[in-house]
Amino acid sequence: MFNKIRKGTAVLAACCMAVSQMLVFPGHAADEDLPDFSVIGTVGDLTAAQTQAVAEVIYRGLENHDEYIMLQEDDLPAFAYESADVEALGCLYRTVIANYDVGVLTVKNTMTYTINQNGIKAIVPAYMVEDDVYEEEYDRVTGMMDEIVSGVDASWTASEKALYLHEWMAVHYNYDNVIYDTKEEQDLCHTAYGMLLRDQAVCEGYAWLYGLLLRRVGVESMMVTSLELNHAWNLLLIGGSWYHVDVTWDDFYAGHPGLVSHESFLKGDDGIRASDHDASDMLLTTGKPVAEMAVSDKFDKGFWSDAQSVITPYINGRWMTIRPDEENPTTGWFSSCGFDESLGISVIYDVMSLDQKWLVYNNPGLYYNNCYITAYYYDGFVFYTTPSSMFAMPGMDYKNIHWLFDLTEEQTALGSIYGMHIEDDTLYYYVSKNPNAAAKEYAVPLSDLTAQLYPDSTTTEETTTTTEETTTTEETTTTEDTTTTEDTTTTEDTTTTEDTTTTEDTTTTEDTTTTEDTTTTEDTTTTEDTTTTEETTTTEDTTTTEDTTTTEDTTTTEDTTTTEDTTTTEDTTTTEDTTTTEDTTTTEDTTTTEDTTTTEETTTTEDTTTTEETTTTETTEPEDPVKYGDVNGDDRISVVDIVALQRYLLGEIALSEEGYECADMTRDSKVNGFDLAWMKRTLMQWYLV
């Protein structure tokens, strides 16, 4: 009936047994809506409809915690007791277990089934916990997953949700190198359940849990396995294309939370092969070769690609990361980043750089040629590490950096700081001899750092007291001479809709003099200057998908005989060659000038001038949009492009035809100083910090 498909890692054991009564657990209602199984596609020679029908039966059986999942129903295809049919059924069974919550407590790599004269009659699931505690444990485990995804913002794009969960897992979990005493304990490290219980697992556990978390936030994925690599990872479906993600190998710095690689995050086929995933037998759990999937390299150069530190959500929909300098690898750039998922374009604003050298332990003359700065945005502050100290700054205000603490002499004897993260108002940092050595964890409650984080808190309280006394004096006859002067400067940064940034600088000076004669004179001048520039350039019909076709001529014939209860291990090798792409599109700027003078005599003068210029250009180039601002053609807009345009205008360099077109920011077929000014405003408005 079925053509033979290539075997995965599971073992299929046939057991002839009588069908006893079916156990039904009431915790999962049978009338709940089923998930959409279309992402599974087809298995073997089954049609898509047959595949979904069998997947539904398996799902229902696992949902009800059935002892037997009956297959010989009128509306289901028959599965003969032969190799191809058994293999097809096994692939579909493993896929349902790996992709949906109902399988989280089920053994995935072994399938037992019953047969009769008509073929395979039923699947006999093997559960990891006893029947009497199954419901309680299922609720506990799914609750843990709910807690993990609670930090995901529903407004994020699919790639941002995938990034957040990638970072969360790399920070909170470790690779499991333990040799356990029993087979059951050893098998557990290959499961999502084992990862949740132990905070560590092997590649299969990473991939299994990552897939379940992604599905909870609306991102479909499939598990990929390779016998050549003895490894497993994920293939994510975003915008109709597939992308590789390997959390296991990106969690390269075991035991050093906060140090996270991104070499295997949202990569195309060539990108994932460049990170040591060079295998010819990449298969989905359905048995389908990855080479037959529509894998895209559109996100290969995302802003995350060369980051070695955890990436955290920042402000106004942006992300905060540390990016190594391209020319000096020990220098890290503190960057505020955004990503246009539809175009695959990153926007990167480098706020400040810091050159720190991590010395080789006991070899002070040598240092690592890498950037190991770890930064974490939390509660309005960017916390970051140097080899021996911890610092913080409000947002990315590099002019207002607070020293928090240095390593003690005892800690310094252990090495340097490699990794840091913050959770539940506690700062955790890790000290070791090198980034791959065993690290010692230290924890500092943020409440212990209040004096360093808020050094002006005492002064603020005194100022408040003085203000209260001054207000009382204005309404009361006083026999003392009191002179109080208040200088208050307030600056507000406001971000409005339509990507319009408004900056309001308000200076208020209040001079109050009270004398014995109970004469109060109050001169109050309020000056409000609000300048916002709005020049709107709208480009219609420019949403473009970069079409990259990877052709892989791979002919593989493989007959694999598997052995019982095969699990997956892996060799962890990661390279560190990455690039970063950043491009930007700016939507609108508005210029408003408002001068207001107010005195105690309630005389108000208000002059308001509003200028709005809107230019709309329609483009019909769906396959290769012009990346305006990317003068040097590196798929990003940065200070480098501004410098290139300045040099062109000074006659120092020439621009290519494509570079000239990208430099025409005003779309008037001319490149001049207006384009340079527009490019500068583009970066400033996108990332006004």
C-alpha positions as CSV (number, residue, x, y, z in Angstrom):
1,M,0.0,0.0,0.0
2,F,2.7,2.5,0.9
3,N,6.0,3.1,-0.7
4,K,8.8,2.6,1.7
5,I,9.9,5.8,3.4
6,R,13.2,6.4,5.2
7,K,13.4,5.4,8.7
8,G,14.0,7.8,11.7
9,T,15.3,7.0,15.1
10,A,12.2,5.3,16.6
11,V,11.8,1.6,17.1
12,L,8.5,0.0,16.2
13,A,7.8,-3.1,18.2
14,A,4.9,-5.3,17.2
15,C,3.1,-7.0,20.0
16,C,0.1,-9.4,19.6
17,M,-2.2,-8.8,22.5
18,A,-5.8,-8.9,23.3
19,V,-7.6,-5.6,23.5
20,S,-8.8,-5.0,27.1
21,Q,-11.2,-2.3,28.2
22,M,-10.4,1.3,27.3
23,L,-9.6,3.7,30.1
24,V,-11.0,7.2,29.5
25,F,-9.8,10.1,31.7
26,P,-12.3,13.0,32.0
27,G,-9.8,15.8,32.2
28,H,-9.7,16.4,28.5
29,A,-13.1,16.9,26.9
30,A,-13.6,15.0,23.7
31,D,-15.7,17.7,22.1
32,E,-13.0,20.4,22.3
33,D,-11.8,21.9,19.0
34,L,-9.0,20.0,17.3
35,P,-5.8,21.7,16.2
36,D,-5.2,22.2,12.5
37,F,-3.1,19.2,11.4
38,S,-2.5,20.6,7.9
39,V,1.1,21.6,8.9
40,I,1.9,17.9,9.0
41,G,1.3,17.6,5.3
42,T,1.3,14.0,4.1
43,V,2.9,10.9,5.4
44,G,4.0,8.1,3.1
45,D,1.3,7.4,0.5
46,L,-1.5,8.8,2.6
47,T,-3.4,11.7,1.2
48,A,-3.5,14.9,3.2
49,A,-7.1,14.1,4.2
50,Q,-6.1,10.6,5.3
51,T,-3.1,11.9,7.2
52,Q,-5.3,14.4,9.1
53,A,-7.9,11.8,9.9
54,V,-5.4,9.4,11.4
55,A,-3.7,12.3,13.3
56,E,-7.0,13.3,14.7
57,V,-7.6,9.7,16.1
58,I,-4.1,9.6,17.6
59,Y,-4.6,13.1,19.1
60,R,-7.9,12.1,20.7
61,G,-6.5,8.9,22.1
62,L,-3.6,10.7,23.7
63,E,-5.9,13.5,24.9
64,N,-8.1,11.0,26.7
65,H,-5.1,9.0,28.0
66,D,-6.5,5.9,26.3
67,E,-4.9,2.5,26.9
68,Y,-5.6,1.6,23.2
69,I,-5.9,4.0,20.2
70,M,-8.2,2.1,17.8
71,L,-7.4,2.3,14.1
72,Q,-9.8,0.0,12.3
73,E,-12.6,2.5,11.9
74,D,-14.7,2.9,8.8
75,D,-13.4,6.3,7.9
76,L,-9.7,5.4,8.4
77,P,-7.3,3.9,5.9
78,A,-6.2,0.3,6.7
79,F,-2.6,-0.2,7.9
80,A,-1.2,-3.6,6.8
81,Y,1.2,-5.5,8.9
82,E,4.2,-4.7,6.7
83,S,7.2,-2.5,6.9
84,A,6.1,0.5,4.9
85,D,2.7,0.8,6.7
86,V,4.2,0.3,10.1
87,E,6.9,3.0,9.3
88,A,4.3,5.5,8.1
89,L,2.1,5.0,11.1
90,G,5.1,5.3,13.4
91,C,6.1,8.6,11.7
92,L,2.7,10.1,12.2
93,Y,2.5,8.9,15.8
94,R,5.8,10.5,16.7
95,T,4.8,13.7,14.9
96,V,1.5,14.1,16.9
97,I,3.4,13.4,20.2
98,A,6.2,15.9,19.5
99,N,3.9,18.7,18.2
100,Y,1.0,18.8,20.6
101,D,0.6,19.1,24.4
102,V,-1.4,15.8,24.6
103,G,1.8,13.9,23.9
104,V,4.1,15.6,26.5
105,L,3.9,12.6,28.9
106,T,4.1,9.9,26.2
107,V,7.1,7.9,25.2
108,K,7.8,9.1,21.6
109,N,10.6,6.8,20.3
110,T,8.8,3.5,20.9
111,M,5.4,2.5,19.4
112,T,3.7,-0.7,20.4
113,Y,0.7,-1.9,18.5
114,T,-1.7,-4.8,18.2
115,I,-2.6,-6.7,15.0
116,N,-5.3,-9.0,13.7
117,Q,-6.1,-10.6,10.4
118,N,-7.0,-7.2,8.9
119,G,-3.7,-5.6,9.9
120,I,-2.7,-3.1,12.6
121,K,-5.7,-2.8,15.0
122,A,-4.6,-0.4,17.7
123,I,-1.6,1.6,19.0
124,V,-0.7,1.0,22.6
125,P,0.8,4.2,24.0
126,A,3.5,4.1,26.7
127,Y,3.1,6.9,29.2
128,M,5.9,8.2,31.4
129,V,3.8,8.5,34.6
130,E,1.4,6.2,36.4
131,D,-2.3,6.4,35.6
132,D,-3.3,7.5,39.1
133,V,-1.2,10.7,38.9
134,Y,-1.4,11.4,35.1
135,E,-4.0,14.1,35.3
136,E,-2.3,16.0,38.1
137,E,1.1,15.8,36.4
138,Y,-0.3,16.8,33.0
139,D,-1.9,19.9,34.5
140,R,1.4,20.7,36.3
141,V,3.5,20.4,33.2
142,T,1.2,22.3,31.0
143,G,1.0,25.0,33.7
144,M,4.8,25.3,33.6
145,M,4.7,25.9,29.8
146,D,1.9,28.5,30.3
147,E,4.2,30.3,32.7
148,I,7.1,30.3,30.3
149,V,5.1,31.8,27.4
150,S,3.4,34.4,29.7
151,G,6.3,36.7,28.9
152,V,5.4,36.7,25.1
153,D,3.8,39.9,23.9
154,A,0.8,39.0,21.7
155,S,1.6,41.9,19.4
156,W,5.1,40.5,18.5
157,T,5.7,39.0,15.1
158,A,6.3,35.3,14.7
159,S,10.1,35.8,14.5
160,E,10.1,37.9,17.7
161,K,8.1,35.3,19.5
162,A,10.6,32.6,18.3
163,L,13.5,34.9,19.4
164,Y,12.1,35.4,22.9
165,L,11.5,31.7,23.5
166,H,15.0,30.9,22.0
167,E,16.6,33.3,24.5
168,W,14.5,32.0,27.4
169,M,15.4,28.4,26.9
170,A,19.1,29.2,26.3
171,V,19.2,31.2,29.6
172,H,17.2,28.8,31.8
173,Y,18.2,25.3,30.5
174,N,21.5,23.4,30.1
175,Y,22.6,20.4,28.0
176,D,22.3,17.2,30.0
177,N,25.6,15.3,30.2
178,V,24.6,13.1,33.1
179,I,24.9,9.3,32.8
180,Y,21.8,8.0,34.6
181,D,21.6,4.7,36.5
182,T,18.4,3.4,34.8
183,K,17.2,3.3,31.2
184,E,14.0,5.1,32.2
185,E,16.0,8.0,33.7
186,Q,18.3,8.1,30.7
187,D,15.4,8.1,28.3
188,L,13.8,11.1,30.2
189,C,16.6,13.4,29.1
190,H,15.4,13.0,25.5
191,T,12.0,14.5,26.3
192,A,10.3,17.9,26.9
193,Y,9.0,16.5,30.1
194,G,12.6,15.7,31.3
195,M,13.6,19.3,30.4
196,L,10.8,20.7,32.5
197,L,11.6,18.4,35.4
198,R,15.4,18.7,35.4
199,D,16.1,22.0,33.6
200,Q,18.4,20.1,31.3
201,A,18.0,17.7,28.4
202,V,19.8,16.6,25.2
203,C,19.0,17.9,21.8
204,E,15.7,16.0,21.4
205,G,14.4,17.5,24.7
206,Y,15.4,21.0,23.6
207,A,13.6,20.6,20.2
208,W,10.6,18.9,21.6
209,L,9.9,21.6,24.3
210,Y,10.7,24.5,21.9
211,G,8.2,23.2,19.5
212,L,5.5,22.9,22.2
213,L,6.2,26.5,23.4
214,L,6.1,27.8,19.8
215,R,2.7,26.2,19.2
216,R,1.3,27.9,22.3
217,V,2.1,31.3,20.9
218,G,0.8,30.5,17.4
219,V,4.0,29.6,15.6
220,E,4.0,26.2,13.8
221,S,7.1,24.1,13.7
222,M,8.3,20.5,13.1
223,M,11.2,18.6,14.6
224,V,14.1,17.7,12.4
225,T,16.4,14.8,13.0
226,S,19.7,13.5,11.4
227,L,21.2,10.2,12.0
228,E,24.5,11.4,10.5
229,L,24.7,14.1,13.1
230,N,22.9,12.2,15.9
231,H,21.0,15.4,16.4
232,A,17.6,17.0,16.5
233,W,16.4,20.6,16.1
234,N,13.4,22.6,14.7
235,L,12.1,23.9,11.4
236,L,9.7,26.9,11.9
237,L,7.0,28.0,9.6
238,I,6.8,31.8,9.3
239,G,5.0,33.7,6.5
240,G,4.7,30.6,4.3
241,S,8.5,29.7,4.5
242,W,10.5,27.4,6.7
243,Y,13.5,28.4,8.9
244,H,16.0,26.3,10.9
245,V,16.4,26.9,14.6
246,D,18.7,24.9,16.9
247,V,18.4,26.0,20.5
248,T,20.7,23.3,21.7
249,W,23.8,24.4,19.7
250,D,23.0,28.1,20.4
251,D,23.1,27.2,24.1
252,F,26.8,26.8,23.5
253,Y,28.1,28.2,26.8
254,A,26.9,25.5,29.1
255,G,26.4,26.7,32.7
256,H,26.8,30.4,31.7
257,P,23.3,31.8,31.4
258,G,23.3,35.1,29.5
259,L,25.9,34.0,27.0
260,V,23.9,32.9,24.0
261,S,25.0,32.1,20.4
262,H,22.6,32.9,17.5
263,E,24.4,31.1,14.7
264,S,21.6,28.6,14.3
265,F,18.6,30.9,14.7
266,L,16.2,31.4,11.8
267,K,18.6,30.1,9.1
268,G,18.1,28.8,5.6
269,D,19.6,25.5,4.5
270,D,23.0,27.1,3.6
271,G,23.0,29.1,6.8
272,I,22.4,26.0,9.0
273,R,25.0,24.0,7.2
274,A,27.5,26.7,7.9
275,S,26.9,26.1,11.6
276,D,28.1,22.5,11.3
277,H,24.7,21.0,10.4
278,D,26.1,19.6,7.2
279,A,24.1,16.4,6.7
280,S,22.4,14.7,3.8
281,D,19.7,12.9,5.9
282,M,17.8,15.8,7.4
283,L,14.3,14.4,8.0
284,L,11.1,15.7,9.6
285,T,9.4,13.4,12.1
286,T,6.9,12.7,9.3
287,G,9.8,11.1,7.3
288,K,9.8,13.9,4.7
289,P,13.2,15.2,3.7
290,V,13.9,18.8,4.6
291,A,15.2,19.3,1.1
292,E,11.6,19.1,-0.1
293,M,10.5,21.9,2.2
294,A,10.4,25.6,1.1
295,V,13.2,26.7,3.4
296,S,14.2,30.3,3.1
297,D,17.4,32.3,3.9
298,K,15.5,35.6,4.2
299,F,16.3,36.0,7.9
300,D,20.0,34.8,7.7
301,K,21.3,38.3,8.4
302,G,18.9,39.4,11.1
303,F,20.2,41.7,13.8
304,W,20.6,38.8,16.1
305,S,23.0,36.8,13.8
306,D,26.3,37.8,15.4
307,A,25.2,38.4,19.0
308,Q,26.9,36.3,21.7
309,S,24.8,37.8,24.5
310,V,21.2,37.2,25.4
311,I,18.8,39.5,23.5
312,T,16.0,41.1,25.6
313,P,12.9,43.1,24.8
314,Y,13.7,46.8,25.1
315,I,11.4,49.8,24.7
316,N,8.9,50.9,21.9
317,G,8.9,47.4,20.3
318,R,12.7,47.2,20.0
319,W,15.2,44.7,21.3
320,M,18.5,45.3,23.2
321,T,21.6,43.3,22.3
322,I,25.4,43.4,22.4
323,R,26.9,43.1,18.9
324,P,30.7,42.4,18.5
325,D,32.5,45.1,16.5
326,E,33.4,43.8,13.0
327,E,37.0,45.1,13.2
328,N,37.7,44.7,16.9
329,P,36.1,41.5,18.2
330,T,36.7,42.4,21.9
331,T,34.5,45.5,21.5
332,G,30.8,45.2,22.1
333,W,28.2,47.6,20.7
334,F,25.1,48.2,22.8
335,S,22.4,48.3,20.2
336,S,18.7,49.0,20.0
337,C,17.2,46.9,17.2
338,G,14.1,46.3,15.2
339,F,13.1,43.8,12.5
340,D,10.7,44.1,9.5
341,E,9.6,40.5,9.1
342,S,7.8,41.0,5.8
343,L,11.0,42.3,4.1
344,G,13.6,40.5,6.3
345,I,15.3,43.9,7.1
346,S,16.9,44.8,10.4
347,V,17.3,48.3,11.8
348,I,20.2,48.6,14.2
349,Y,21.0,51.7,16.2
350,D,24.4,51.4,17.9
351,V,24.2,53.5,21.1
352,M,27.6,53.0,22.6
353,S,30.6,50.7,22.4
354,L,32.7,49.2,25.1
355,D,36.1,47.5,24.7
356,Q,36.7,44.9,27.3
357,K,39.3,42.1,27.3
358,W,38.7,38.9,29.1
359,L,42.1,37.6,30.1
360,V,43.1,34.0,29.9
361,Y,43.1,32.6,33.4
362,N,46.6,32.6,35.0
363,N,48.0,34.1,31.8
364,P,47.5,37.9,32.2
365,G,49.4,38.6,29.0
366,L,46.8,36.8,26.9
367,Y,43.2,37.6,26.3
368,Y,40.3,36.0,24.4
369,N,39.6,37.6,21.0
370,N,35.9,37.6,21.7
371,C,33.4,39.9,23.3
372,Y,31.9,38.4,26.5
373,I,29.9,41.4,27.7
374,T,26.5,40.3,28.8
375,A,23.7,42.8,29.0
376,Y,20.1,42.5,30.3
377,Y,17.3,45.1,30.1
378,Y,15.2,45.0,33.2
379,D,12.8,47.4,35.0
380,G,14.1,50.4,33.0
381,F,17.8,49.7,33.4
382,V,20.4,48.1,31.1
383,F,22.6,45.9,33.4
384,Y,25.9,44.8,31.9
385,T,29.1,43.0,32.9
386,T,32.8,43.6,32.4
387,P,35.3,40.9,33.4
388,S,35.3,41.9,37.0
389,S,32.5,44.4,37.6
390,M,28.8,45.0,37.2
391,F,27.2,48.3,35.9
392,A,23.8,49.7,35.0
393,M,22.4,52.7,33.2
394,P,18.8,54.0,32.8
395,G,17.8,52.8,29.4
396,M,20.8,53.3,27.2
397,D,21.8,56.6,28.8
398,Y,25.6,56.1,28.5
399,K,26.2,59.5,30.2
400,N,24.6,58.2,33.4
401,I,26.3,54.9,34.1
402,H,26.1,53.5,37.7
403,W,28.8,51.2,39.1
404,L,27.1,48.4,41.1
405,F,29.9,46.2,42.4
406,D,33.2,44.6,41.8
407,L,34.1,40.9,42.2
408,T,35.5,40.2,45.6
409,E,39.1,39.0,46.0
410,E,37.8,35.4,46.6
411,Q,35.6,35.6,43.4
412,T,38.5,37.1,41.4
413,A,40.6,34.0,42.3
414,L,38.0,31.9,40.5
415,G,38.2,33.8,37.2
416,S,36.0,36.4,35.5
417,I,32.3,37.0,34.9
418,Y,31.0,35.0,32.1
419,G,27.2,35.4,31.9
420,M,24.5,37.2,33.8
421,H,20.7,37.4,33.8
422,I,17.9,38.8,36.0
423,E,14.8,37.1,37.2
424,D,12.3,37.9,40.0
425,D,14.2,41.1,41.0
426,T,17.4,39.1,41.5
427,L,20.6,39.5,39.5
428,Y,22.5,36.3,38.9
429,Y,26.1,36.3,37.6
430,Y,28.5,33.5,36.9
431,V,32.3,33.3,37.6
432,S,34.6,30.8,35.9
433,K,38.1,30.4,34.5
434,N,36.8,30.6,30.9
435,P,33.5,30.6,29.1
436,N,33.4,26.8,28.8
437,A,34.6,25.9,32.3
438,A,32.3,25.1,35.2
439,A,30.9,28.3,36.7
440,K,29.9,29.3,40.2
441,E,26.6,31.2,40.4
442,Y,26.1,34.2,42.6
443,A,22.8,36.0,43.3
444,V,22.3,39.6,44.4
445,P,18.8,41.0,45.2
446,L,18.2,44.2,43.3
447,S,16.9,45.7,46.5
448,D,20.5,45.5,47.8
449,L,21.6,47.8,44.9
450,T,19.0,50.6,45.4
451,A,21.7,53.1,46.6
452,Q,23.7,52.5,43.4
453,L,20.7,52.5,41.0
454,Y,19.0,55.5,42.6
455,P,21.8,57.7,44.0
456,D,19.7,60.8,44.1
457,S,16.8,59.4,46.0
458,T,17.6,61.2,49.3
459,T,18.0,64.6,47.6
460,T,14.6,64.2,45.9
461,E,12.9,63.7,49.2
462,E,14.4,66.9,50.6
463,T,13.3,68.9,47.6
464,T,9.7,67.6,48.0
465,T,9.6,68.8,51.6
466,T,10.8,72.3,50.6
467,T,8.1,72.5,48.0
468,E,5.4,71.8,50.5
469,E,6.7,74.5,52.9
470,T,6.7,77.0,50.1
471,T,3.1,76.4,49.1
472,T,2.0,77.0,52.7
473,T,3.9,80.3,52.9
474,E,2.0,81.7,49.9
475,E,-1.3,81.6,51.8
476,T,-0.1,82.6,55.3
477,T,1.2,85.7,56.9
478,T,4.7,85.0,58.1
479,T,7.0,86.9,60.5
480,E,10.1,85.4,59.1
481,D,12.2,86.3,56.0
482,T,12.0,83.3,53.7
483,T,13.5,83.1,50.2
484,T,12.9,79.9,48.3
485,T,13.9,79.3,44.7
486,E,12.8,76.2,42.8
487,D,14.4,75.2,39.5
488,T,12.7,72.3,37.9
489,T,13.6,70.8,34.5
490,T,11.4,68.2,33.0
491,T,12.0,66.4,29.8
492,E,9.5,64.0,28.3
493,D,10.0,61.6,25.5
494,T,6.7,60.6,24.0
495,T,6.1,58.1,21.2
496,T,2.7,58.6,19.5
497,T,1.0,56.4,16.9
498,E,2.0,56.1,13.3
499,D,5.6,55.8,14.3
500,T,5.8,59.6,15.2
501,T,8.2,60.5,18.0
502,T,7.5,63.7,19.9
503,T,10.1,65.2,22.2
504,E,8.8,67.8,24.7
505,D,11.4,69.8,26.6
506,T,9.7,71.9,29.4
507,T,11.7,74.3,31.6
508,T,9.8,75.8,34.6
509,T,11.4,78.4,36.8
510,E,9.5,79.6,39.9
511,D,10.9,82.4,42.1
512,T,8.9,82.9,45.3
513,T,9.8,85.6,47.8
514,T,7.9,86.0,51.1
515,T,8.6,88.9,53.4
516,E,7.4,90.0,57.0
517,D,4.8,92.2,55.5
518,T,3.0,89.2,54.1
519,T,3.5,90.4,50.6
520,T,4.0,87.5,48.2
521,T,5.3,88.0,44.8
522,E,5.3,85.1,42.4
523,D,6.7,85.4,38.9
524,T,6.2,82.2,36.9
525,T,7.3,81.9,33.3
526,T,6.6,78.7,31.5
527,T,8.2,78.2,28.2
528,E,7.3,75.2,26.1
529,D,9.1,74.5,22.9
530,T,8.0,71.5,21.1
531,T,9.6,70.7,17.8
532,T,8.6,67.7,15.9
533,T,9.5,67.2,12.3
534,E,7.1,65.2,10.1
535,E,7.9,64.5,6.5
536,T,6.0,61.4,5.5
537,T,7.2,59.1,2.8
538,T,4.9,56.3,2.1
539,T,5.9,53.5,-0.3
540,E,3.0,51.3,-1.4
541,D,3.1,47.9,-2.9
542,T,6.7,47.3,-1.6
543,T,6.2,44.4,0.6
544,T,8.5,41.9,-1.0
545,T,9.8,38.5,-0.2
546,E,13.3,37.9,-1.1
547,D,13.2,34.8,-3.2
548,T,16.1,32.6,-2.5
549,T,16.1,29.2,-4.0
550,T,18.5,26.6,-2.7
551,T,18.8,23.6,-5.0
552,E,20.0,20.5,-3.4
553,D,20.7,17.5,-5.6
554,T,20.8,14.8,-3.1
555,T,20.0,11.2,-4.0
556,T,20.1,9.0,-1.0
557,T,19.1,5.4,-0.7
558,E,19.1,4.1,2.7
559,D,17.7,1.0,4.3
560,T,18.0,1.4,8.0
561,T,17.2,-1.3,10.6
562,T,16.6,0.4,13.9
563,T,17.0,-1.1,17.3
564,E,14.6,-0.9,20.2
565,D,14.3,2.3,22.1
566,T,16.8,4.3,20.1
567,T,17.5,7.8,21.6
568,T,19.3,10.7,20.1
569,T,22.6,12.1,21.2
570,E,24.7,14.8,19.6
571,D,28.1,16.2,19.0
572,T,28.1,19.9,19.9
573,T,30.2,21.9,17.6
574,T,29.4,25.5,16.9
575,T,31.2,28.0,14.7
576,E,31.1,31.7,15.3
577,D,31.1,33.3,11.8
578,T,28.1,35.5,11.5
579,T,27.0,38.7,9.8
580,T,24.3,41.3,10.6
581,T,22.0,43.0,8.2
582,E,20.2,46.2,9.0
583,D,17.9,48.2,6.8
584,T,15.3,50.7,7.7
585,T,12.1,52.3,6.4
586,T,10.9,55.5,8.0
587,T,7.2,56.4,7.8
588,E,6.4,59.9,9.0
589,D,7.7,63.0,10.7
590,T,5.7,66.1,11.6
591,T,7.0,69.7,12.4
592,T,5.0,71.6,15.0
593,T,6.3,74.7,16.8
594,E,4.4,76.0,19.8
595,D,5.5,78.9,22.0
596,T,3.4,79.6,25.1
597,T,4.1,82.2,27.8
598,T,1.9,82.2,30.9
599,T,2.1,84.7,33.8
600,E,0.2,84.9,37.2
601,E,-2.1,87.5,35.6
602,T,-3.5,84.7,33.4
603,T,-2.3,86.3,30.3
604,T,-1.5,83.6,27.7
605,T,0.0,84.0,24.3
606,E,0.1,81.1,22.0
607,D,1.6,80.9,18.5
608,T,1.3,77.6,16.7
609,T,2.7,76.8,13.4
610,T,2.2,73.4,11.9
611,T,3.9,72.3,8.7
612,E,3.2,68.9,7.2
613,E,4.6,67.6,4.0
614,T,3.5,64.3,2.7
615,T,4.9,62.6,-0.3
616,T,3.5,59.3,-1.6
617,T,5.3,57.2,-4.1
618,E,3.9,54.0,-5.6
619,T,6.3,51.3,-6.6
620,T,5.6,48.1,-8.4
621,E,8.8,46.2,-8.0
622,P,7.6,43.3,-5.9
623,E,10.6,41.1,-6.3
624,D,13.5,43.4,-5.4
625,P,12.6,46.6,-3.4
626,V,15.0,49.4,-3.2
627,K,16.5,49.5,0.3
628,Y,16.6,53.2,0.7
629,G,19.5,54.3,2.9
630,D,21.6,51.2,2.3
631,V,24.3,53.1,0.3
632,N,27.1,50.6,0.7
633,G,24.9,47.5,0.0
634,D,25.4,45.6,3.2
635,D,21.7,45.1,3.9
636,R,21.6,47.6,6.8
637,I,21.3,51.3,7.4
638,S,23.9,52.7,9.8
639,V,26.4,55.5,10.4
640,V,28.6,53.8,7.7
641,D,26.0,54.7,5.1
642,I,25.8,58.3,6.2
643,V,29.6,58.5,6.0
644,A,29.6,57.0,2.5
645,L,27.0,59.5,1.3
646,Q,28.9,62.4,2.9
647,R,32.1,61.3,1.1
648,Y,30.1,61.0,-2.2
649,L,28.8,64.5,-1.8
650,L,32.3,65.8,-1.2
651,G,33.5,64.1,-4.3
652,E,35.8,61.7,-2.5
653,I,34.1,58.4,-3.8
654,A,31.8,57.3,-6.5
655,L,28.6,55.3,-6.0
656,S,27.4,52.3,-7.9
657,E,24.1,52.6,-9.8
658,E,22.4,50.6,-7.0
659,G,24.1,52.7,-4.3
660,Y,23.0,55.9,-6.0
661,E,19.4,54.7,-6.1
662,C,19.5,53.7,-2.5
663,A,21.0,57.1,-1.5
664,D,18.0,58.9,-3.1
665,M,16.1,59.1,0.2
666,T,13.7,61.8,-1.1
667,R,12.8,59.8,-4.2
668,D,13.4,62.8,-6.5
669,S,16.0,61.1,-8.8
670,K,18.7,63.3,-7.3
671,V,21.3,62.7,-4.6
672,N,22.1,65.8,-2.6
673,G,22.3,67.3,0.9
674,F,18.5,66.8,1.4
675,D,19.0,63.0,1.1
676,L,21.9,63.2,3.7
677,A,19.7,65.1,6.1
678,W,16.8,62.7,5.6
679,M,19.0,59.7,6.2
680,K,20.3,61.2,9.5
681,R,16.7,61.9,10.6
682,T,15.7,58.3,9.7
683,L,18.2,56.8,12.2
684,M,17.5,59.4,14.9
685,Q,13.7,59.0,14.7
686,W,13.8,55.3,14.7
687,Y,16.0,55.1,17.7
688,L,15.7,58.2,19.8
689,V,16.8,57.0,23.2
